[in-house]
């Protein structure tokens, strides 16, 4: 499975699965792709769903640091 496929699966998980499961999947993928601003952004959005606002903000800021042109973060 390519990294793009893994990210697409993660997006589907974000949209349709339990946020705690999505959070865990993000953390697992970040061990493989630690500088993926897309995965970090999805983690931030997932943390928002479970009201972890400070952690979410930290992840959004990290995504922006990795790619300042990433508008979604």
C-alpha positions in Angstrom: 0.0 0.0 0.0 1.4 3.4 -1.0 1.6 6.4 1.4 -1.2 8.0 -0.6 -3.4 5.0 -0.1 -2.7 5.0 3.7 -3.6 8.7 3.9 -6.8 8.1 1.9 -7.7 5.3 4.3 -7.0 7.6 7.2 -9.3 10.3 5.8 -12.0 7.7 5.4 -11.5 6.6 9.0 -11.7 10.2 10.1 -15.0 10.6 8.3 -16.6 7.4 9.3 -14.9 5.8 12.3 -14.6 6.3 16.0 -12.3 9.3 16.6 -10.2 7.4 19.2 -9.5 4.7 16.6 -8.5 7.4 14.1 -6.3 9.1 16.7 -4.5 5.8 17.2 -4.1 5.2 13.5 -2.6 8.7 13.0 -0.1 8.0 15.7 0.9 4.7 14.2 1.3 6.3 10.7 3.4 9.1 12.2 5.9 6.5 13.3 6.4 5.6 9.6 5.9 9.2 8.3 6.9 11.5 11.1 7.0 14.7 8.9 3.8 14.2 7.1 1.9 17.4 7.6 -1.2 15.8 6.2 -1.3 13.1 8.9 -0.5 15.6 11.5 -3.4 17.8 10.3 -5.8 14.8 10.4 -4.6 14.1 13.9 -5.3 17.7 14.9 -8.8 17.5 13.4 -9.4 14.2 15.2 -8.3 15.7 18.5 -10.9 18.6 17.9 -13.6 15.9 17.6 -12.8 14.7 21.1 -12.4 18.2 22.6 -8.6 18.0 23.0 -8.2 21.6 21.9 -4.7 22.3 23.0 -3.3 19.1 21.5 -5.2 19.9 18.3 -3.8 23.4 18.1 -0.3 22.0 18.7 -0.7 19.6 15.8 -2.1 22.3 13.5 0.8 24.5 14.3 3.2 21.7 13.6 1.6 21.0 10.2 2.0 24.7 9.3 5.6 24.6 10.4 6.3 21.6 8.2 4.5 23.2 5.2 3.7 27.0 5.6 1.6 26.8 2.4 -0.8 24.2 3.8 -4.0 26.2 4.0 -6.1 23.4 5.5 -4.2 23.6 8.8 
